[in-house]
Amino acid sequence: MVMFRLYYLGLAPYDRARHFLGLSEHGWVNWSEEIRRRCGKELLNRSMFPPRKYFRNGG
């Protein structure tokens, strides 16, 4: 959750975020893949993916 808030929401630079979290590049890849997997699953569960489906015109 910290990585998500720091990097994805806070837009911290990659190098600074990785250093702050104390992650190796390999650890970063593992964590970021897990975030993408969980976010993608949540978007699918809430019927928000694909975006064209969510942002279609109401008229």
C-alpha distance matrix in Angstrom:
0.0 3.8 5.4 5.1 6.2 8.5 10.0 10.1 10.5 11.9 14.0 14.2 16.6 15.6 17.7 16.4 12.7 13.6 16.0 13.7 11.3 14.5 14.1 17.2 17.7 17.7 14.4 12.9 14.7 13.5 9.8 10.6 12.9 10.7 8.5 12.0 13.4 11.2 11.5 15.1 15.8 14.6 16.8 19.6 19.5 19.8 22.5 21.0 21.6 23.8 23.5 27.4 27.4 25.2 26.9 30.5 33.2 34.2 37.9
3.8 0.0 3.8 5.4 5.2 5.9 8.3 9.7 9.9 10.1 12.2 11.6 14.1 13.4 15.0 13.3 9.7 11.0 12.9 10.2 8.3 11.9 12.2 15.6 16.4 17.2 13.9 12.2 14.8 14.3 10.6 11.4 14.5 13.0 10.8 14.2 16.2 14.5 14.5 18.0 19.1 18.0 19.8 22.8 22.9 23.0 25.7 23.8 24.3 26.3 25.7 29.5 29.9 27.6 28.9 32.6 35.2 36.4 39.9
5.4 3.8 0.0 3.8 5.5 5.1 5.7 7.4 9.0 9.4 10.4 9.7 11.5 10.3 12.2 11.3 7.5 8.5 11.2 9.5 7.5 10.8 10.2 13.1 13.3 14.3 11.4 9.0 11.4 11.6 8.0 8.1 11.6 10.9 8.8 11.8 14.3 13.4 13.2 16.4 18.1 17.5 18.9 21.8 22.5 22.8 25.0 22.8 22.9 24.5 24.0 27.7 28.5 26.5 27.7 31.3 34.2 35.7 39.1
5.1 5.4 3.8 0.0 3.8 5.6 5.6 5.1 6.4 8.2 9.5 10.2 12.5 11.7 14.5 13.7 10.1 11.6 14.5 12.9 11.2 14.6 13.6 16.2 15.8 16.5 14.0 11.3 12.7 12.9 9.3 8.2 11.2 10.4 7.2 9.7 12.5 11.2 10.2 13.5 15.4 14.4 15.5 18.6 19.4 19.4 21.5 19.2 19.5 21.2 20.5 24.3 25.0 22.8 24.1 27.7 30.5 31.9 35.4
6.2 5.2 5.5 3.8 0.0 3.8 5.9 5.9 4.8 5.8 8.4 9.2 12.4 12.6 15.2 13.5 10.2 12.7 14.9 12.6 11.8 15.5 15.4 18.4 18.3 19.5 16.8 14.1 16.1 16.4 12.8 11.9 15.0 14.1 10.9 13.2 16.0 14.3 12.9 16.4 18.1 16.5 17.4 20.9 21.4 20.7 23.0 20.6 21.4 23.2 22.0 25.7 26.4 23.8 24.7 28.5 30.9 32.2 35.6
8.5 5.9 5.1 5.6 3.8 0.0 3.8 6.1 6.1 4.7 6.6 6.0 9.1 9.6 11.7 9.8 6.7 9.7 11.7 9.4 9.4 13.0 13.3 16.2 16.2 18.1 15.6 12.8 15.2 16.2 12.8 12.0 15.6 15.4 12.6 14.8 17.8 16.8 15.6 18.8 20.9 19.7 20.4 23.8 24.6 24.1 26.1 23.5 24.0 25.4 24.2 27.8 28.9 26.5 27.1 30.8 33.2 34.8 38.1
10.0 8.3 5.7 5.6 5.9 3.8 0.0 3.8 5.9 5.4 4.9 4.9 7.0 7.0 10.0 9.2 6.3 8.8 11.6 10.6 10.4 13.5 12.9 15.1 14.3 16.2 14.4 11.0 12.9 14.5 11.6 9.8 13.4 14.0 11.2 12.7 16.1 15.8 14.4 17.0 19.6 19.0 19.2 22.4 23.8 23.4 25.0 22.2 22.1 23.2 22.1 25.6 27.0 25.0 25.4 29.1 31.7 33.6 36.8
10.1 9.7 7.4 5.1 5.9 6.1 3.8 0.0 3.8 5.8 5.4 7.7 9.7 9.8 13.3 12.9 10.1 12.3 15.3 14.3 13.7 16.8 15.8 17.8 16.5 18.0 16.3 12.8 13.8 15.2 12.2 9.8 12.7 13.2 9.9 10.6 14.2 13.7 11.6 14.1 16.9 16.0 15.8 19.1 20.6 20.0 21.4 18.5 18.5 19.7 18.4 21.9 23.3 21.2 21.7 25.3 27.9 29.8 33.1
10.5 9.9 9.0 6.4 4.8 6.1 5.9 3.8 0.0 3.8 5.5 8.3 11.3 12.4 15.6 14.3 11.7 14.6 17.1 15.4 15.2 18.7 18.3 20.7 19.8 21.3 19.3 16.0 17.4 18.4 15.2 13.1 16.0 16.0 12.3 13.4 16.6 15.4 13.0 15.8 18.3 16.6 16.4 20.1 21.1 19.9 21.6 18.6 19.4 20.8 19.0 22.5 23.6 21.0 21.3 25.1 27.3 28.9 32.2
11.9 10.1 9.4 8.2 5.8 4.7 5.4 5.8 3.8 0.0 3.8 5.5 9.1 11.0 13.6 11.8 9.8 13.2 15.1 13.1 13.8 17.3 17.5 20.0 19.5 21.6 19.6 16.3 18.3 19.6 16.5 14.8 18.1 18.2 14.9 16.3 19.6 18.6 16.5 19.4 21.9 20.3 20.2 23.8 24.9 23.7 25.4 22.4 23.1 24.3 22.5 25.8 27.2 24.5 24.6 28.3 30.4 32.0 35.2
14.0 12.2 10.4 9.5 8.4 6.6 4.9 5.4 5.5 3.8 0.0 3.8 6.4 8.5 11.5 10.5 9.1 12.3 14.4 13.5 14.3 17.3 17.1 19.0 17.9 20.2 18.9 15.3 16.9 18.9 16.2 14.0 17.2 18.2 15.1 15.8 19.4 19.2 16.9 19.3 22.2 21.2 20.7 24.1 25.7 24.7 25.9 22.7 22.8 23.6 21.8 24.9 26.8 24.5 24.3 27.9 30.1 32.1 35.1
14.2 11.6 9.7 10.2 9.2 6.0 4.9 7.7 8.3 5.5 3.8 0.0 3.8 6.4 8.5 6.8 5.9 9.4 11.0 10.1 11.7 14.4 14.6 16.6 15.9 18.7 17.3 13.9 16.2 18.3 15.8 14.1 17.8 18.7 16.1 17.3 20.9 20.7 19.0 21.6 24.4 23.5 23.5 26.8 28.3 27.6 29.0 25.9 25.9 26.8 25.2 28.4 30.2 28.1 27.9 31.6 33.9 35.9 38.9
16.6 14.1 11.5 12.5 12.4 9.1 7.0 9.7 11.3 9.1 6.4 3.8 0.0 3.8 5.7 5.5 6.1 8.5 10.1 10.6 12.3 14.1 13.9 15.1 14.0 17.1 16.5 13.1 15.1 17.9 16.0 14.2 17.7 19.3 17.2 18.0 21.6 22.1 20.6 22.7 25.7 25.4 25.2 28.2 30.1 29.6 30.7 27.6 27.1 27.7 26.2 29.3 31.4 29.6 29.4 33.0 35.3 37.7 40.5
15.6 13.4 10.3 11.7 12.6 9.6 7.0 9.8 12.4 11.0 8.5 6.4 3.8 0.0 3.8 5.6 5.2 6.0 8.5 9.9 10.6 12.0 11.0 11.7 10.2 13.4 13.0 9.6 11.5 14.5 13.1 11.4 14.8 16.7 15.1 15.9 19.3 20.2 19.3 21.2 24.1 24.2 24.3 27.0 28.9 29.0 30.1 27.2 26.3 26.9 26.0 29.1 31.1 29.6 29.8 33.3 36.0 38.3 41.3
17.7 15.0 12.2 14.5 15.2 11.7 10.0 13.3 15.6 13.6 11.5 8.5 5.7 3.8 0.0 3.8 5.5 5.2 6.1 8.5 10.0 10.4 10.0 10.4 9.7 13.3 13.1 10.5 12.9 15.8 14.8 13.9 17.2 19.0 17.9 19.1 22.3 23.2 22.6 24.5 27.3 27.5 27.8 30.5 32.3 32.5 33.7 30.9 30.0 30.6 29.8 32.9 34.9 33.5 33.6 37.1 39.8 42.1 45.1
16.4 13.3 11.3 13.7 13.5 9.8 9.2 12.9 14.3 11.8 10.5 6.8 5.5 5.6 3.8 0.0 3.8 5.5 5.1 6.0 8.6 9.7 10.6 12.1 12.3 15.7 14.6 12.1 15.1 17.5 15.7 15.1 18.8 20.0 18.5 20.1 23.3 23.6 22.9 25.3 27.9 27.7 28.1 31.1 32.6 32.5 34.0 31.2 30.8 31.6 30.6 33.8 35.7 33.8 34.0 37.6 40.1 42.2 45.3
12.7 9.7 7.5 10.1 10.2 6.7 6.3 10.1 11.7 9.8 9.1 5.9 6.1 5.2 5.5 3.8 0.0 3.8 5.5 5.1 6.2 8.5 8.8 11.1 11.3 14.1 12.4 9.7 12.8 14.7 12.4 12.0 15.8 16.6 14.9 16.9 20.0 20.0 19.4 22.1 24.4 24.2 24.8 27.8 29.1 29.1 30.8 28.2 27.9 28.9 28.0 31.5 33.0 31.1 31.6 35.2 37.9 39.8 43.0
13.6 11.0 8.5 11.6 12.7 9.7 8.8 12.3 14.6 13.2 12.3 9.4 8.5 6.0 5.2 5.5 3.8 0.0 3.8 5.5 5.2 6.0 5.4 7.3 7.8 10.7 9.2 7.0 10.4 12.3 10.8 11.0 14.5 15.5 14.8 16.7 19.5 20.0 20.0 22.3 24.5 24.8 25.7 28.4 29.7 30.2 31.8 29.4 28.7 29.8 29.3 32.7 34.3 32.7 33.4 36.9 39.8 41.8 45.0
16.0 12.9 11.2 14.5 14.9 11.7 11.6 15.3 17.1 15.1 14.4 11.0 10.1 8.5 6.1 5.1 5.5 3.8 0.0 3.8 5.4 4.9 6.5 8.3 9.9 12.9 11.5 10.2 13.8 15.4 14.0 14.7 18.1 18.9 18.3 20.5 23.1 23.4 23.5 26.0 28.1 28.2 29.3 32.0 33.2 33.6 35.4 32.9 32.4 33.5 32.9 36.3 37.9 36.1 36.8 40.4 43.1 45.1 48.3
13.7 10.2 9.5 12.9 12.6 9.4 10.6 14.3 15.4 13.1 13.5 10.1 10.6 9.9 8.5 6.0 5.1 5.5 3.8 0.0 3.8 5.5 8.0 11.0 12.8 15.2 13.0 11.6 15.3 16.4 14.2 15.1 18.7 18.8 17.7 20.3 22.9 22.6 22.6 25.5 27.4 27.0 28.3 31.2 32.0 32.2 34.3 32.0 31.9 33.2 32.4 36.0 37.3 35.2 35.9 39.6 42.2 43.9 47.3
11.3 8.3 7.5 11.2 11.8 9.4 10.4 13.7 15.2 13.8 14.3 11.7 12.3 10.6 10.0 8.6 6.2 5.2 5.4 3.8 0.0 3.8 5.5 9.2 11.2 12.9 10.0 9.1 12.9 13.3 11.0 12.5 15.9 15.7 15.0 17.9 20.1 19.7 20.2 23.1 24.7 24.6 26.1 28.8 29.5 30.1 32.3 30.2 30.0 31.4 31.1 34.7 35.8 33.9 34.9 38.6 41.4 43.0 46.4
14.5 11.9 10.8 14.6 15.5 13.0 13.5 16.8 18.7 17.3 17.3 14.4 14.1 12.0 10.4 9.7 8.5 6.0 4.9 5.5 3.8 0.0 3.8 6.8 9.8 11.5 9.1 9.3 13.0 13.5 12.2 14.1 17.1 17.2 17.2 20.0 21.9 22.0 22.9 25.5 27.0 27.3 28.9 31.3 32.2 33.0 35.1 33.1 32.6 33.9 33.8 37.4 38.5 36.8 38.0 41.5 44.4 46.2 49.6
14.1 12.2 10.2 13.6 15.4 13.3 12.9 15.8 18.3 17.5 17.1 14.6 13.9 11.0 10.0 10.6 8.8 5.4 6.5 8.0 5.5 3.8 0.0 3.8 6.5 7.8 5.5 5.9 9.4 10.0 9.3 11.2 13.9 14.4 14.9 17.3 19.1 19.7 20.8 23.0 24.6 25.3 26.8 29.0 30.1 31.2 33.0 31.1 30.2 31.4 31.6 35.1 36.3 34.9 36.1 39.6 42.7 44.5 47.9
17.2 15.6 13.1 16.2 18.4 16.2 15.1 17.8 20.7 20.0 19.0 16.6 15.1 11.7 10.4 12.1 11.1 7.3 8.3 11.0 9.2 6.8 3.8 0.0 3.8 5.3 5.0 6.1 8.7 9.9 10.5 12.1 14.2 15.4 16.4 18.3 19.9 21.2 22.3 24.1 25.8 27.0 28.3 30.2 31.6 32.9 34.4 32.5 31.2 32.1 32.5 35.9 37.2 36.2 37.4 40.7 43.9 46.0 49.2
17.7 16.4 13.3 15.8 18.3 16.2 14.3 16.5 19.8 19.5 17.9 15.9 14.0 10.2 9.7 12.3 11.3 7.8 9.9 12.8 11.2 9.8 6.5 3.8 0.0 3.8 5.4 5.0 6.3 8.7 10.0 10.4 12.3 14.3 15.3 16.4 18.3 20.1 20.9 22.2 24.3 25.7 26.6 28.4 30.2 31.5 32.6 30.6 29.0 29.6 30.0 33.2 34.8 34.0 35.1 38.2 41.5 43.8 46.9
17.7 17.2 14.3 16.5 19.5 18.1 16.2 18.0 21.3 21.6 20.2 18.7 17.1 13.4 13.3 15.7 14.1 10.7 12.9 15.2 12.9 11.5 7.8 5.3 3.8 0.0 3.8 5.4 5.2 6.4 8.8 10.0 10.8 12.6 14.5 15.5 16.7 18.7 20.1 21.2 22.8 24.6 25.8 27.2 28.9 30.6 31.7 30.0 28.3 29.0 29.9 33.1 34.4 33.8 35.2 38.3 41.7 43.8 47.0
14.4 13.9 11.4 14.0 16.8 15.6 14.4 16.3 19.3 19.6 18.9 17.3 16.5 13.0 13.1 14.6 12.4 9.2 11.5 13.0 10.0 9.1 5.5 5.0 5.4 3.8 0.0 3.8 5.4 5.1 6.2 8.5 10.0 10.7 12.4 14.3 15.5 16.7 18.4 19.9 21.3 22.7 24.3 25.9 27.2 28.8 30.3 28.8 27.5 28.6 29.3 32.7 33.7 32.8 34.4 37.6 40.9 42.9 46.2
12.9 12.2 9.0 11.3 14.1 12.8 11.0 12.8 16.0 16.3 15.3 13.9 13.1 9.6 10.5 12.1 9.7 7.0 10.2 11.6 9.1 9.3 5.9 6.1 5.0 5.4 3.8 0.0 3.8 5.4 5.2 6.0 8.5 9.9 10.5 12.2 14.1 15.4 16.3 18.0 19.9 21.1 22.2 24.1 25.6 26.9 28.3 26.4 25.1 26.1 26.5 29.9 31.1 30.1 31.4 34.7 37.9 40.0 43.2
14.7 14.8 11.4 12.7 16.1 15.2 12.9 13.8 17.4 18.3 16.9 16.2 15.1 11.5 12.9 15.1 12.8 10.4 13.8 15.3 12.9 13.0 9.4 8.7 6.3 5.2 5.4 3.8 0.0 3.8 5.5 5.2 6.0 8.6 9.9 10.5 12.1 14.2 15.3 16.2 18.2 19.9 20.9 22.3 24.2 25.7 26.7 24.9 23.2 24.0 24.7 28.0 29.2 28.6 30.1 33.1 36.5 38.7 41.9
13.5 14.3 11.6 12.9 16.4 16.2 14.5 15.2 18.4 19.6 18.9 18.3 17.9 14.5 15.8 17.5 14.7 12.3 15.4 16.4 13.3 13.5 10.0 9.9 8.7 6.4 5.1 5.4 3.8 0.0 3.8 5.6 5.3 6.3 8.8 10.1 10.7 12.5 14.4 15.4 16.7 18.6 20.1 21.3 22.7 24.6 25.9 24.6 23.0 24.1 25.3 28.6 29.4 28.8 30.6 33.6 37.1 39.0 42.3
9.8 10.6 8.0 9.3 12.8 12.8 11.6 12.2 15.2 16.5 16.2 15.8 16.0 13.1 14.8 15.7 12.4 10.8 14.0 14.2 11.0 12.2 9.3 10.5 10.0 8.8 6.2 5.2 5.5 3.8 0.0 3.8 5.5 5.1 6.3 8.7 9.9 10.7 12.3 14.2 15.4 16.6 18.3 20.0 21.1 22.7 24.3 22.9 21.8 23.2 24.0 27.5 28.2 27.1 28.9 32.1 35.5 37.2 40.6
10.6 11.4 8.1 8.2 11.9 12.0 9.8 9.8 13.1 14.8 14.0 14.1 14.2 11.4 13.9 15.1 12.0 11.0 14.7 15.1 12.5 14.1 11.2 12.1 10.4 10.0 8.5 6.0 5.2 5.6 3.8 0.0 3.8 5.4 5.0 6.2 8.6 9.9 10.5 12.0 14.1 15.3 16.3 18.2 19.9 21.1 22.3 20.4 19.2 20.3 20.9 24.4 25.3 24.3 25.9 29.1 32.4 34.3 37.7
12.9 14.5 11.6 11.2 15.0 15.6 13.4 12.7 16.0 18.1 17.2 17.8 17.7 14.8 17.2 18.8 15.8 14.5 18.1 18.7 15.9 17.1 13.9 14.2 12.3 10.8 10.0 8.5 6.0 5.3 5.5 3.8 0.0 3.8 5.4 5.1 6.1 8.6 9.9 10.4 12.2 14.2 15.2 16.4 18.3 20.0 21.0 19.5 17.8 18.8 20.0 23.3 24.1 23.6 25.5 28.4 31.9 33.8 37.1
10.7 13.0 10.9 10.4 14.1 15.4 14.0 13.2 16.0 18.2 18.2 18.7 19.3 16.7 19.0 20.0 16.6 15.5 18.9 18.8 15.7 17.2 14.4 15.4 14.3 12.6 10.7 9.9 8.6 6.3 5.1 5.4 3.8 0.0 3.8 5.5 5.1 6.2 8.5 9.8 10.6 12.3 14.2 15.4 16.5 18.4 20.0 19.0 17.8 19.3 20.6 24.1 24.3 23.5 25.8 28.7 32.2 33.7 37.2
8.5 10.8 8.8 7.2 10.9 12.6 11.2 9.9 12.3 14.9 15.1 16.1 17.2 15.1 17.9 18.5 14.9 14.8 18.3 17.7 15.0 17.2 14.9 16.4 15.3 14.5 12.4 10.5 9.9 8.8 6.3 5.0 5.4 3.8 0.0 3.8 5.5 5.2 6.0 8.4 9.9 10.6 12.1 14.1 15.3 16.5 18.2 16.7 15.9 17.6 18.3 22.0 22.3 21.1 23.1 26.3 29.6 31.1 34.6
12.0 14.2 11.8 9.7 13.2 14.8 12.7 10.6 13.4 16.3 15.8 17.3 18.0 15.9 19.1 20.1 16.9 16.7 20.5 20.3 17.9 20.0 17.3 18.3 16.4 15.5 14.3 12.2 10.5 10.1 8.7 6.2 5.1 5.5 3.8 0.0 3.8 5.5 5.2 5.9 8.4 9.8 10.4 12.1 14.0 15.3 16.2 14.6 13.2 14.5 15.4 18.9 19.5 18.7 20.6 23.6 27.1 28.9 32.2
13.4 16.2 14.3 12.5 16.0 17.8 16.1 14.2 16.6 19.6 19.4 20.9 21.6 19.3 22.3 23.3 20.0 19.5 23.1 22.9 20.1 21.9 19.1 19.9 18.3 16.7 15.5 14.1 12.1 10.7 9.9 8.6 6.1 5.1 5.5 3.8 0.0 3.8 5.6 5.2 6.1 8.7 10.0 10.6 12.3 14.4 15.4 14.6 13.0 14.6 16.3 19.7 19.6 19.2 21.7 24.4 28.0 29.5 32.9
11.2 14.5 13.4 11.2 14.3 16.8 15.8 13.7 15.4 18.6 19.2 20.7 22.1 20.2 23.2 23.6 20.0 20.0 23.4 22.6 19.7 22.0 19.7 21.2 20.1 18.7 16.7 15.4 14.2 12.5 10.7 9.9 8.6 6.2 5.2 5.5 3.8 0.0 3.8 5.4 5.1 6.2 8.7 9.9 10.5 12.4 14.3 13.7 13.1 15.3 16.6 20.2 19.7 18.6 21.3 24.2 27.6 28.7 32.2
11.5 14.5 13.2 10.2 12.9 15.6 14.4 11.6 13.0 16.5 16.9 19.0 20.6 19.3 22.6 22.9 19.4 20.0 23.5 22.6 20.2 22.9 20.8 22.3 20.9 20.1 18.4 16.3 15.3 14.4 12.3 10.5 9.9 8.5 6.0 5.2 5.6 3.8 0.0 3.8 5.4 5.1 6.1 8.6 9.8 10.6 12.3 10.8 10.6 12.8 13.5 17.2 16.9 15.5 17.9 21.0 24.3 25.5 29.1
15.1 18.0 16.4 13.5 16.4 18.8 17.0 14.1 15.8 19.4 19.3 21.6 22.7 21.2 24.5 25.3 22.1 22.3 26.0 25.5 23.1 25.5 23.0 24.1 22.2 21.2 19.9 18.0 16.2 15.4 14.2 12.0 10.4 9.8 8.4 5.9 5.2 5.4 3.8 0.0 3.8 5.4 5.1 6.2 8.6 10.0 10.5 9.4 8.0 9.9 11.5 14.9 14.6 14.0 16.6 19.3 22.8 24.3 27.7
15.8 19.1 18.1 15.4 18.1 20.9 19.6 16.9 18.3 21.9 22.2 24.4 25.7 24.1 27.3 27.9 24.4 24.5 28.1 27.4 24.7 27.0 24.6 25.8 24.3 22.8 21.3 19.9 18.2 16.7 15.4 14.1 12.2 10.6 9.9 8.4 6.1 5.1 5.4 3.8 0.0 3.8 5.5 5.2 6.2 8.7 9.9 10.1 9.3 11.6 13.7 16.8 15.7 15.2 18.3 20.7 24.2 25.1 28.6
14.6 18.0 17.5 14.4 16.5 19.7 19.0 16.0 16.6 20.3 21.2 23.5 25.4 24.2 27.5 27.7 24.2 24.8 28.2 27.0 24.6 27.3 25.3 27.0 25.7 24.6 22.7 21.1 19.9 18.6 16.6 15.3 14.2 12.3 10.6 9.8 8.7 6.2 5.1 5.4 3.8 0.0 3.8 5.4 5.0 6.2 8.6 8.5 9.2 12.0 13.2 16.5 15.1 13.7 16.9 19.5 22.7 23.3 26.9
16.8 19.8 18.9 15.5 17.4 20.4 19.2 15.8 16.4 20.2 20.7 23.5 25.2 24.3 27.8 28.1 24.8 25.7 29.3 28.3 26.1 28.9 26.8 28.3 26.6 25.8 24.3 22.2 20.9 20.1 18.3 16.3 15.2 14.2 12.1 10.4 10.0 8.7 6.1 5.1 5.5 3.8 0.0 3.8 5.5 5.2 6.2 5.0 5.6 8.5 9.4 12.7 11.5 10.1 13.2 15.8 19.2 20.1 23.6
19.6 22.8 21.8 18.6 20.9 23.8 22.4 19.1 20.1 23.8 24.1 26.8 28.2 27.0 30.5 31.1 27.8 28.4 32.0 31.2 28.8 31.3 29.0 30.2 28.4 27.2 25.9 24.1 22.3 21.3 20.0 18.2 16.4 15.4 14.1 12.1 10.6 9.9 8.6 6.2 5.2 5.4 3.8 0.0 3.8 5.4 5.0 6.0 5.4 7.9 10.2 12.8 11.0 10.8 14.3 16.1 19.6 20.4 23.8
19.5 22.9 22.5 19.4 21.4 24.6 23.8 20.6 21.1 24.9 25.7 28.3 30.1 28.9 32.3 32.6 29.1 29.7 33.2 32.0 29.5 32.2 30.1 31.6 30.2 28.9 27.2 25.6 24.2 22.7 21.1 19.9 18.3 16.5 15.3 14.0 12.3 10.5 9.8 8.6 6.2 5.0 5.5 3.8 0.0 3.8 5.5 7.7 8.6 11.3 13.1 15.7 13.3 12.5 16.2 18.0 21.1 21.2 24.7
19.8 23.0 22.8 19.4 20.7 24.1 23.4 20.0 19.9 23.7 24.7 27.6 29.6 29.0 32.5 32.5 29.1 30.2 33.6 32.2 30.1 33.0 31.2 32.9 31.5 30.6 28.8 26.9 25.7 24.6 22.7 21.1 20.0 18.4 16.5 15.3 14.4 12.4 10.6 10.0 8.7 6.2 5.2 5.4 3.8 0.0 3.8 5.4 8.0 10.8 11.5 14.0 11.6 9.9 13.4 15.4 18.2 18.1 21.8
22.5 25.7 25.0 21.5 23.0 26.1 25.0 21.4 21.6 25.4 25.9 29.0 30.7 30.1 33.7 34.0 30.8 31.8 35.4 34.3 32.3 35.1 33.0 34.4 32.6 31.7 30.3 28.3 26.7 25.9 24.3 22.3 21.0 20.0 18.2 16.2 15.4 14.3 12.3 10.5 9.9 8.6 6.2 5.0 5.5 3.8 0.0 3.8 5.6 7.9 9.2 11.0 8.1 7.4 11.2 12.6 15.6 15.9 19.3
21.0 23.8 22.8 19.2 20.6 23.5 22.2 18.5 18.6 22.4 22.7 25.9 27.6 27.2 30.9 31.2 28.2 29.4 32.9 32.0 30.2 33.1 31.1 32.5 30.6 30.0 28.8 26.4 24.9 24.6 22.9 20.4 19.5 19.0 16.7 14.6 14.6 13.7 10.8 9.4 10.1 8.5 5.0 6.0 7.7 5.4 3.8 0.0 3.8 6.2 6.1 8.8 7.0 5.2 8.6 10.9 14.2 15.1 18.6
21.6 24.3 22.9 19.5 21.4 24.0 22.1 18.5 19.4 23.1 22.8 25.9 27.1 26.3 30.0 30.8 27.9 28.7 32.4 31.9 30.0 32.6 30.2 31.2 29.0 28.3 27.5 25.1 23.2 23.0 21.8 19.2 17.8 17.8 15.9 13.2 13.0 13.1 10.6 8.0 9.3 9.2 5.6 5.4 8.6 8.0 5.6 3.8 0.0 2.9 4.9 7.6 6.6 6.7 9.7 11.6 15.3 16.8 20.0
23.8 26.3 24.5 21.2 23.2 25.4 23.2 19.7 20.8 24.3 23.6 26.8 27.7 26.9 30.6 31.6 28.9 29.8 33.5 33.2 31.4 33.9 31.4 32.1 29.6 29.0 28.6 26.1 24.0 24.1 23.2 20.3 18.8 19.3 17.6 14.5 14.6 15.3 12.8 9.9 11.6 12.0 8.5 7.9 11.3 10.8 7.9 6.2 2.9 0.0 3.8 5.5 5.6 6.9 9.1 10.6 14.4 16.4 19.3
23.5 25.7 24.0 20.5 22.0 24.2 22.1 18.4 19.0 22.5 21.8 25.2 26.2 26.0 29.8 30.6 28.0 29.3 32.9 32.4 31.1 33.8 31.6 32.5 30.0 29.9 29.3 26.5 24.7 25.3 24.0 20.9 20.0 20.6 18.3 15.4 16.3 16.6 13.5 11.5 13.7 13.2 9.4 10.2 13.1 11.5 9.2 6.1 4.9 3.8 0.0 3.8 5.2 5.0 6.0 8.4 12.0 14.3 17.3
27.4 29.5 27.7 24.3 25.7 27.8 25.6 21.9 22.5 25.8 24.9 28.4 29.3 29.1 32.9 33.8 31.5 32.7 36.3 36.0 34.7 37.4 35.1 35.9 33.2 33.1 32.7 29.9 28.0 28.6 27.5 24.4 23.3 24.1 22.0 18.9 19.7 20.2 17.2 14.9 16.8 16.5 12.7 12.8 15.7 14.0 11.0 8.8 7.6 5.5 3.8 0.0 3.8 5.5 5.3 5.9 9.6 12.3 14.7
27.4 29.9 28.5 25.0 26.4 28.9 27.0 23.3 23.6 27.2 26.8 30.2 31.4 31.1 34.9 35.7 33.0 34.3 37.9 37.3 35.8 38.5 36.3 37.2 34.8 34.4 33.7 31.1 29.2 29.4 28.2 25.3 24.1 24.3 22.3 19.5 19.6 19.7 16.9 14.6 15.7 15.1 11.5 11.0 13.3 11.6 8.1 7.0 6.6 5.6 5.2 3.8 0.0 3.8 5.7 5.7 9.4 11.1 13.9
25.2 27.6 26.5 22.8 23.8 26.5 25.0 21.2 21.0 24.5 24.5 28.1 29.6 29.6 33.5 33.8 31.1 32.7 36.1 35.2 33.9 36.8 34.9 36.2 34.0 33.8 32.8 30.1 28.6 28.8 27.1 24.3 23.6 23.5 21.1 18.7 19.2 18.6 15.5 14.0 15.2 13.7 10.1 10.8 12.5 9.9 7.4 5.2 6.7 6.9 5.0 5.5 3.8 0.0 3.8 5.8 9.0 10.3 13.7
26.9 28.9 27.7 24.1 24.7 27.1 25.4 21.7 21.3 24.6 24.3 27.9 29.4 29.8 33.6 34.0 31.6 33.4 36.8 35.9 34.9 38.0 36.1 37.4 35.1 35.2 34.4 31.4 30.1 30.6 28.9 25.9 25.5 25.8 23.1 20.6 21.7 21.3 17.9 16.6 18.3 16.9 13.2 14.3 16.2 13.4 11.2 8.6 9.7 9.1 6.0 5.3 5.7 3.8 0.0 3.8 6.6 8.8 11.8
30.5 32.6 31.3 27.7 28.5 30.8 29.1 25.3 25.1 28.3 27.9 31.6 33.0 33.3 37.1 37.6 35.2 36.9 40.4 39.6 38.6 41.5 39.6 40.7 38.2 38.3 37.6 34.7 33.1 33.6 32.1 29.1 28.4 28.7 26.3 23.6 24.4 24.2 21.0 19.3 20.7 19.5 15.8 16.1 18.0 15.4 12.6 10.9 11.6 10.6 8.4 5.9 5.7 5.8 3.8 0.0 3.8 6.5 8.9
33.2 35.2 34.2 30.5 30.9 33.2 31.7 27.9 27.3 30.4 30.1 33.9 35.3 36.0 39.8 40.1 37.9 39.8 43.1 42.2 41.4 44.4 42.7 43.9 41.5 41.7 40.9 37.9 36.5 37.1 35.5 32.4 31.9 32.2 29.6 27.1 28.0 27.6 24.3 22.8 24.2 22.7 19.2 19.6 21.1 18.2 15.6 14.2 15.3 14.4 12.0 9.6 9.4 9.0 6.6 3.8 0.0 3.8 5.5
34.2 36.4 35.7 31.9 32.2 34.8 33.6 29.8 28.9 32.0 32.1 35.9 37.7 38.3 42.1 42.2 39.8 41.8 45.1 43.9 43.0 46.2 44.5 46.0 43.8 43.8 42.9 40.0 38.7 39.0 37.2 34.3 33.8 33.7 31.1 28.9 29.5 28.7 25.5 24.3 25.1 23.3 20.1 20.4 21.2 18.1 15.9 15.1 16.8 16.4 14.3 12.3 11.1 10.3 8.8 6.5 3.8 0.0 3.8
37.9 39.9 39.1 35.4 35.6 38.1 36.8 33.1 32.2 35.2 35.1 38.9 40.5 41.3 45.1 45.3 43.0 45.0 48.3 47.3 46.4 49.6 47.9 49.2 46.9 47.0 46.2 43.2 41.9 42.3 40.6 37.7 37.1 37.2 34.6 32.2 32.9 32.2 29.1 27.7 28.6 26.9 23.6 23.8 24.7 21.8 19.3 18.6 20.0 19.3 17.3 14.7 13.9 13.7 11.8 8.9 5.5 3.8 0.0
